[in-house]
Amino acid sequence: MATDPSKFHRIVILDYGSQYTQLIARRIREQHVYSEIVPFDIAAEKVKAAAPKGIILSGGPNSVFEEGAPGIDRAIFDLGIPILGICYGMQLMSQELGGRVQPGEAREYGKTEMTVLPGNDLFKGLPDSFVVWMSHGDRVAAIPDGFKVSAVSANCPYAAIRNEEKRFYGIQFHPEVVHTQHGNQILSNFVFNVCRARADWQLTTWVEDTVEKLKRQVGDDEVVLGLSGGVDSSVAAVLLHKAIGTRLHCIFVDNGLLRHREAEQVEEMFHARLGLDLTVVRAARKFYDALKGLVEPEAKRKAIGKTFIDVFAEEARKFKHCRFLGQGTIYPDVIESSHAVKGPSHTIKSHHNVGGLPPDLTFELCEPLRDLFKDEVRAVGRVMGMADELLDRQPFPGPGLGVRILGEVTEEKVKLLQQADLRVQEEVKKLPDYKTIWQTFAVLLPVKTVGVMGDRRTYEYTCAIRSVNSIDAMTADWTRLPYETLATMSNRIINEVRGINRVVYDISSKPPATIEWE
């Protein structure tokens, strides 16, 4: 029997549209405290009914000065519950409680040295100064009555504030991102020292709850699921199979944009080895036709997404008794597509498995992983006993190589990139710390350069190698691959892949770059 989440101590997060809102929830769940995201305009009575141990006001892309900027039910400040305002949340709290917010003279973005003043429970046990991740233009110019300054930075005299009597705290930086030193400890201090929450929530409980919810949602009906062979759709499939057994039907669309021999590997793993009901649709030509002449990244993503939906829907309609459509959607897909839970976020890029379903599609959506990050998805898979071979696969984008070929996508370019990427994969897997690397792949650039092979002049494409370390894909830093590995990759690509004569290495972090090039 699944345990009722209402029995757990919880932290409620008001979502003001930050790309990192769900990351806050994830950081808290890491500390085994149940957390949930609610709309920023939730009524105080509903918050009170949930009986949270603490409340967090997230960051967001808006300015508190803007007309129609997201606000808050002021009665929330009278509930007697500890509150932590992060970035926009701090500015909103300051403004609502009588302080003053103004546009900053110098915008602070990125890593910033912050100096901590003594006496703040939020920074208990931390150094007097450390690096935090700032992302703001506005700043608090005057703090409300009853508040004290807790920390300062070069451009921000109120980098952190507190009202000890009411247990209200505000910080201008983002503790949830990995770029902030001691960020987890700051959140831990709030959750445990300030809110007195109990660490009583486990991921095993999430699995139990989700299986029970899936049983209730699906009932006696059947589900079709788009299986990509990646971690997300695979874990979603096993979860659904755990809940409904043979009433799950998986469809794999070979879009012609996969890695070398990936279609064959997926068919072998899921049909022959795991015994899932799997239908394979060979549709490469349809995708190449849809991409013809397209150069702009978003146009390509939408074309791939639409074609995928069309192909998948055509096949799915053959399952006459299926009422539900299962998807391996995870939260980074959702927030980067501006479908963030109840919050006013900004679009970064679209994802083919979020929205865009044809209006005549009669299936109801079933997305068991929608609230999880990639590392949590892997952990769920391990809880269910799935093989490391499957769970340790590096992430691969839904649009596949279509977003790793800059400019127009053609079958010729796909084959070229498949061969280059194959050599990158073979070499990186030789590293002893391969499993700690989030993602390594090749990108084909629409740039040709002059080269010399033997006594012959060449004029061929440039290939970029991208490798990043990350925990959740929301932030990432470029991997310091050994020079010897990079040299071998470059030599193999140039010597073994006809059509590429130059290799470069991408040393950009996210943010400001994204992991994928498009």
C-alpha positions in Angstrom: 0.0 0.0 0.0 1.4 3.4 -1.0 2.0 5.8 1.8 0.0 9.0 1.8 2.3 12.0 1.1 0.3 14.1 3.5 1.8 12.2 6.4 5.2 13.6 5.6 6.8 16.8 6.7 6.8 19.1 3.6 8.1 22.3 2.1 5.8 24.2 -0.3 7.4 26.2 -3.1 5.6 29.0 -4.8 6.5 29.0 -8.4 7.4 32.4 -9.9 8.6 31.0 -13.2 12.3 30.5 -12.6 14.0 27.8 -14.7 15.3 26.5 -11.4 12.1 26.2 -9.5 11.9 22.5 -9.8 15.6 22.3 -9.0 14.8 23.8 -5.5 12.2 21.0 -5.0 14.8 18.5 -6.1 17.5 19.8 -3.7 15.0 19.5 -0.8 13.9 16.0 -1.8 17.6 15.0 -1.9 17.6 15.7 1.8 14.6 13.3 2.2 12.0 16.0 2.9 8.9 16.0 0.8 8.5 19.1 -1.4 5.9 20.3 -3.8 5.5 23.2 -6.2 2.3 25.2 -6.2 1.0 28.2 -8.2 2.4 31.6 -7.1 -1.2 32.9 -6.7 -2.3 30.1 -4.4 -4.7 31.2 -1.6 -3.3 31.4 1.9 -6.0 29.1 3.1 -4.8 26.3 0.8 -1.3 26.8 2.0 -2.5 26.6 5.6 -4.5 23.4 4.8 -1.4 21.7 3.4 0.4 22.4 6.8 3.9 22.8 5.4 6.8 23.2 7.7 8.2 26.0 5.5 7.5 28.0 2.4 9.9 29.0 -0.4 9.2 31.8 -2.9 11.1 31.0 -6.1 13.0 33.2 -8.5 11.5 34.3 -11.7 12.1 36.2 -15.0 9.9 39.2 -14.1 10.5 42.5 -12.4 8.4 43.4 -9.4 7.9 46.8 -11.2 6.2 45.3 -14.3 2.5 45.7 -14.7 0.9 42.3 -14.0 4.0 41.0 -12.3 3.3 37.8 -10.3 2.3 38.6 -6.7 1.3 36.8 -3.5 -1.7 36.4 -1.2 -0.4 38.7 1.6 -2.2 36.5 4.2 0.6 33.9 3.6 2.9 36.2 5.6 0.5 35.9 8.6 0.4 32.1 8.8 3.4 31.9 11.2 5.3 29.6 8.8 9.0 30.2 8.0 9.5 31.7 4.5 12.6 31.8 2.3 12.5 34.2 -0.7 15.0 33.5 -3.5 15.9 36.3 -5.9 12.5 37.5 -7.2 11.0 35.9 -4.2 13.2 38.1 -1.9 12.3 41.2 -3.8 8.6 40.4 -3.7 8.7 39.7 0.0 10.6 42.9 0.7 8.2 45.0 -1.4 5.1 43.4 0.2 6.4 43.9 3.7 7.3 47.6 3.3 10.8 47.6 1.9 11.8 49.2 -1.4 13.1 47.5 -4.6 14.8 49.4 -7.4 16.6 48.6 -10.7 20.2 47.8 -10.0 22.9 50.2 -11.2 25.0 47.2 -12.3 23.3 43.9 -13.3 24.8 40.9 -11.4 24.9 37.7 -13.4 27.0 34.7 -12.7 29.5 33.8 -10.0 29.8 36.5 -7.3 31.9 36.7 -4.1 29.5 37.2 -1.1 30.5 38.2 2.4 28.4 36.8 5.3 27.7 38.9 8.4 27.5 37.1 11.7 24.3 35.9 13.4 22.3 34.2 10.6 20.9 30.7 11.0 20.7 30.3 7.3 24.5 30.5 7.0 25.3 28.5 10.1 28.6 26.5 9.8 29.6 28.3 6.5 32.7 30.4 5.7 32.7 34.2 6.1 32.8 34.5 2.3 32.1 32.2 -0.6 30.9 32.2 -4.2 27.2 32.4 -5.1 25.3 32.4 -8.4 23.5 35.7 -9.0 21.0 36.4 -11.7 19.2 39.7 -11.2 18.9 43.3 -12.5 16.6 44.7 -9.7 17.7 44.7 -6.1 16.4 45.6 -2.7 17.2 49.2 -1.9 15.6 49.4 1.6 14.7 46.4 3.8 11.4 46.1 5.6 11.1 47.0 9.3 12.3 44.2 11.6 14.8 42.8 9.0 18.6 42.7 9.3 21.3 42.4 6.7 22.8 38.9 6.6 25.2 39.1 3.6 26.6 41.6 1.0 28.3 41.5 -2.3 30.2 44.2 -4.4 27.0 45.2 -6.2 24.4 44.2 -3.7 24.3 45.7 -0.2 21.4 43.3 0.7 22.5 40.0 -0.8 20.7 38.3 2.1 18.3 39.6 4.8 16.4 38.1 7.7 13.6 38.7 10.2 14.4 36.3 13.1 11.2 36.8 15.0 9.0 35.9 12.0 11.5 33.4 10.6 11.5 35.2 7.2 14.7 35.0 5.1 15.6 36.5 1.8 18.6 35.8 -0.5 19.4 37.5 -3.8 21.3 34.5 -5.2 20.3 30.9 -6.2 21.4 28.3 -3.7 19.8 25.5 -5.8 22.3 25.7 -8.6 25.7 23.9 -8.4 27.6 27.1 -9.1 26.7 28.4 -5.6 29.1 27.1 -3.1 27.5 25.5 0.0 24.1 25.9 -1.7 22.8 22.6 -0.4 23.9 23.5 3.2 22.0 26.8 3.0 18.8 25.0 1.9 19.5 22.3 4.6 19.8 25.0 7.3 16.5 26.5 6.2 14.7 23.1 6.1 16.0 21.6 9.3 17.3 24.5 11.5 14.7 27.0 10.7 11.6 24.9 9.7 12.4 22.0 11.9 11.3 19.6 9.2 11.8 15.8 9.5 13.7 13.8 6.9 11.0 11.2 6.4 10.5 10.9 2.6 12.2 8.3 0.4 12.4 7.7 -3.3 11.1 4.1 -2.7 7.9 5.7 -1.5 7.6 7.7 -4.7 7.8 4.5 -6.7 5.1 2.9 -4.6 2.9 6.0 -4.8 3.4 6.3 -8.6 2.6 2.7 -9.3 -0.6 3.0 -7.3 -1.5 6.3 -9.1 -0.9 4.6 -12.5 -3.2 1.7 -11.5 -5.9 4.2 -10.6 -5.4 6.3 -13.6 -5.4 3.5 -16.2 -7.8 1.2 -14.5 -8.6 -1.7 -16.9 -7.6 0.2 -20.0 -4.4 -0.1 -22.1 -1.5 2.3 -22.8 0.7 3.0 -25.8 4.1 4.5 -25.1 6.7 6.0 -27.4 9.9 4.1 -26.5 13.2 5.8 -27.6 15.6 3.4 -25.8 16.8 6.2 -23.6 16.7 6.2 -19.8 13.5 8.3 -19.5 11.2 6.3 -21.7 12.7 3.0 -20.5 12.0 3.8 -16.9 8.5 5.0 -17.7 7.9 1.8 -19.6 9.0 -0.4 -16.6 6.9 1.7 -14.2 3.9 1.3 -16.4 4.6 -2.4 -16.9 4.9 -2.7 -13.1 1.4 -1.1 -12.8 -0.5 -2.6 -15.7 1.6 -5.5 -17.1 0.8 -6.7 -20.6 -1.6 -3.9 -21.2 1.3 -1.7 -22.1 2.3 -1.5 -25.8 5.5 0.3 -26.8 6.2 1.9 -30.2 9.7 2.8 -31.4 10.0 5.3 -34.2 13.3 5.1 -36.1 13.5 8.7 -37.3 16.8 8.3 -39.2 18.4 10.7 -36.7 19.7 8.1 -34.2 23.3 7.1 -33.4 25.1 4.4 -35.3 23.0 1.1 -35.1 20.9 2.5 -32.3 17.6 1.3 -33.8 18.9 -2.3 -33.9 20.2 -2.1 -30.3 16.8 -0.8 -29.1 14.9 -3.6 -30.8 17.4 -6.2 -29.3 17.2 -4.8 -25.8 13.5 -4.2 -25.3 11.9 -6.9 -27.5 14.3 -9.8 -27.4 15.8 -9.3 -23.9 13.1 -7.6 -21.8 10.1 -9.1 -23.6 8.2 -5.9 -24.0 5.5 -5.6 -26.7 7.4 -3.5 -29.2 6.5 -2.2 -32.6 9.3 -0.6 -34.7 8.4 2.0 -37.3 11.0 2.8 -40.0 10.3 6.4 -40.9 13.7 8.0 -41.7 12.5 9.3 -45.1 9.6 11.1 -43.7 11.9 13.0 -41.3 14.4 13.9 -43.9 11.6 15.3 -46.1 10.2 17.3 -43.3 13.7 18.8 -42.5 14.5 19.7 -46.1 15.5 23.4 -46.4 15.2 24.1 -42.7 18.1 25.9 -41.0 16.7 27.7 -37.9 17.0 25.4 -34.8 13.5 25.9 -33.5 12.0 25.3 -36.9 13.9 22.0 -37.1 12.8 20.9 -33.6 9.2 21.6 -34.4 9.4 19.8 -37.7 10.9 16.8 -36.1 8.4 17.0 -33.3 5.4 17.2 -35.6 6.7 14.4 -37.8 7.2 12.2 -34.8 3.7 12.9 -33.5 2.2 12.2 -36.9 4.1 8.9 -37.3 3.5 7.8 -33.8 -0.2 8.7 -33.8 -0.7 6.8 -37.1 0.8 3.7 -35.5 -0.8 4.2 -32.1 -4.3 4.3 -33.6 -3.9 0.7 -34.6 -4.2 -0.2 -30.9 -8.0 0.1 -30.8 -8.3 -0.6 -27.1 -5.7 1.9 -25.8 -7.1 4.9 -24.0 -3.8 6.3 -22.7 -0.6 7.6 -24.2 2.5 7.1 -22.1 5.5 9.4 -22.3 8.9 9.6 -20.7 8.6 13.3 -20.2 10.9 14.6 -17.4 10.9 18.0 -15.8 13.8 19.6 -17.7 11.7 19.0 -20.8 8.7 20.7 -19.3 10.4 23.8 -17.9 12.5 24.4 -21.0 9.3 24.3 -23.1 7.5 26.9 -21.0 5.0 24.4 -19.8 6.5 24.8 -16.3 4.1 23.9 -13.5 1.8 26.8 -12.9 4.5 29.4 -13.3 5.3 32.3 -15.7 8.5 31.0 -17.2 10.2 32.0 -20.5 10.6 29.6 -23.4 14.2 28.3 -24.0 13.5 25.6 -26.6 10.7 23.3 -27.5 10.7 19.5 -26.9 8.9 17.1 -29.1 7.3 15.1 -26.2 5.7 18.1 -24.5 2.5 19.4 -26.0 1.9 19.6 -29.8 -0.3 16.5 -29.9 -2.8 16.5 -32.8 -6.3 17.7 -31.7 -8.0 14.5 -33.0 -5.8 12.3 -30.8 -8.1 10.7 -28.3 -5.6 9.4 -25.9 -5.2 10.8 -22.4 -1.6 11.5 -21.3 0.2 9.4 -18.8 3.5 10.9 -17.8 4.8 9.2 -14.6 8.2 10.9 -14.6 7.1 14.5 -15.3 8.2 15.8 -11.9 11.7 14.1 -11.8 15.1 15.1 -12.9 17.4 12.7 -14.8 19.4 11.5 -11.8 16.2 10.8 -10.0 14.9 8.9 -13.0 18.0 6.7 -12.8 17.5 6.2 -9.1 13.9 5.1 -9.7 15.2 2.6 -12.2 17.6 1.2 -9.7 14.9 1.0 -7.1 12.9 -1.2 -9.5 16.0 -3.4 -10.3 16.7 -2.2 -13.8 20.2 -3.0 -15.2 23.0 -0.5 -15.0 23.7 -1.1 -18.7 20.4 0.7 -19.5 20.3 3.2 -16.7 23.9 4.5 -17.2 23.2 5.4 -20.9 24.0 9.1 -21.5 21.1 11.4 -22.3 20.2 11.7 -26.0 17.8 14.4 -27.2 14.4 13.6 -28.6 15.2 15.2 -32.0 18.4 13.2 -32.1 21.2 14.2 -34.4 18.8 16.8 -35.9 19.9 19.2 -33.2 23.6 18.2 -33.5 23.8 19.1 -37.2 23.9 22.9 -37.5 22.1 24.2 -40.6 20.1 22.0 -43.0 19.8 18.3 -42.0 20.4 15.8 -44.8 20.8 12.0 -44.9 24.5 12.5 -46.0 25.2 14.7 -43.0 23.5 12.3 -40.6 25.7 9.5 -41.8 28.8 11.7 -41.5 28.0 12.7 -37.9 27.0 9.1 -37.0 30.5 8.0 -37.9 32.2 10.9 -36.1 30.1 10.4 -33.0 30.8 6.6 -33.0 34.5 7.3 -32.6 33.9 9.8 -29.9 31.7 7.3 -28.0 34.3 4.5 -28.4 37.1 6.6 -27.0 35.3 8.3 -24.1 34.1 4.9 -22.9 37.7 3.8 -22.4 38.1 6.4 -19.6 38.0 5.0 -16.0 35.6 7.8 -15.0 33.3 7.5 -18.0 30.2 6.9 -15.8 30.7 10.2 -14.0 30.5 12.2 -17.3 27.0 13.4 -18.0 27.2 13.5 -21.8 29.8 13.4 -24.6 29.0 13.7 -28.3 30.0 15.1 -31.7 28.4 18.1 -33.5 28.6 18.7 -37.2 29.2 22.4 -38.1 28.0 24.1 -41.3 31.6 25.3 -41.7 34.1 23.9 -44.2 37.8 24.6 -43.8 41.0 24.0 -45.9 43.1 21.0 -44.9 46.0 19.0 -46.2 46.0 15.2 -46.4 49.1 13.8 -47.9 49.9 16.1 -50.8 46.2 16.8 -51.5 44.3 19.9 -50.5 40.9 19.2 -48.8 37.9 21.4 -48.1 35.7 19.6 -45.7 33.4 20.0 -42.7 34.4 20.9 -39.1 33.3 18.6 -36.2 32.9 19.9 -32.6 33.2 17.6 -29.6 31.0 18.4 -26.6 31.4 16.9 -23.2 29.8 18.1 -20.0 29.5 17.1 -16.3 26.1 17.7 -14.7 23.7 16.4 -12.1 20.4 17.3 -13.5 20.9 19.0 -16.9 19.8 22.4 -15.5 23.4 23.5 -15.1 26.5 21.9 -16.6 30.3 22.5 -16.8 32.5 21.3 -19.6 34.4 18.2 -19.0 38.2 18.4 -18.7 38.8 15.4 -21.0 42.5 14.2 -21.1 44.5 15.7 -23.9 45.4 12.2 -25.0 41.7 11.3 -25.4 40.9 14.4 -27.3 43.9 13.8 -29.6 42.8 10.2 -30.3 39.3 11.4 -31.0 40.5 14.0 -33.4 42.9 11.7 -35.2 40.4 9.0 -35.6 37.7 11.3 -36.9 39.9 13.1 -39.4 41.6 9.9 -40.6 38.7 7.5 -40.6 35.7 9.7 -41.5 35.8 11.0 -45.0 34.3 14.5 -45.2 35.7 16.0 -41.9 39.2 17.6 -41.8 39.0 19.7 -38.6 38.0 19.0 -35.0 37.4 21.5 -32.2 36.4 21.2 -28.5 33.6 23.1 -26.9 34.5 24.6 -23.5 31.2 26.4 -22.7 29.2 25.9 -19.5 25.5 26.0 -19.0 24.4 28.7 -18.4 25.0 30.7 -20.5 25.3 28.0 -23.2 23.0 25.1 -23.4 24.2 21.5 -23.4 23.0 20.8 -27.0 24.1 23.3 -29.7 20.6 23.8 -30.9 
